Amino acid sequence: AFLKNHKLAGAIADCGMYEFKRQLEYKTEKFGSELILVDRFFPSSQICSNCGNHRHKMPLKSRVYVCPDCGHTEDRDLNAAKNIDRWFVDIFIPVA
């Protein structure tokens, strides 16, 4: 029943993510690590991990990313993970 109430379902999902983030922050501090967060609005699932094309609208129900420029096809989540990895490398790994 609550799934039909999108605001309630969103609040529950956010609460779960809040707790996950809180635990990550706690564990990284406990073990002397550094937690690096990607901006929640970074369009990781809308960028082609192959050519870098930015596709502006992609519904959440679309589970496969298909690039309109280069034709690259990949699972949406894997494509997003590759883009986050590239973001990290571009920002935090110095060029020699």
C-alpha positions, -999 to 999 in steps of 0.1 A, spaced: 0 0 0 28 25 9 45 18 -25 16 36 -42 24 67 -21 56 78 -39 65 104 -13 64 78 15 83 52 -5 109 79 -13 112 88 23 117 52 33 143 47 6 161 79 17 161 67 53 178 35 42 204 54 23 209 78 51 217 49 75 240 33 49 259 66 46 261 71 83 275 36 87 301 43 60 311 75 77 314 57 111 335 28 97 358 50 76 366 72 107 370 41 129 396 25 105 413 58 95 401 58 59 386 86 38 351 85 25 347 103 -9 311 109 -19 299 116 -54 274 144 -57 239 129 -57 231 149 -89 262 136 -109 245 120 -140 265 88 -138 238 67 -156 233 93 -183 268 94 -196 282 69 -221 311 51 -204 326 44 -239 325 78 -256 314 103 -230 282 114 -247 257 129 -222 221 116 -227 198 141 -209 167 120 -201 168 83 -192 138 69 -173 147 49 -142 128 19 -157 154 17 -185 178 -9 -173 201 -9 -203 221 22 -215 223 26 -252 244 54 -265 228 73 -294 262 85 -306 285 54 -306 259 26 -301 276 13 -269 251 -9 -250 256 -18 -214 237 -25 -181 227 9 -167 243 2 -133 276 -11 -147 277 20 -171 271 43 -140 298 25 -120 324 30 -148 315 67 -150 319 71 -112 353 53 -114 364 76 -142 352 107 -122 373 95 -92 404 90 -114 400 123 -132 396 142 -99 419 125 -75 447 108 -94 474 133 -104 487 132 -140 524 125 -140 
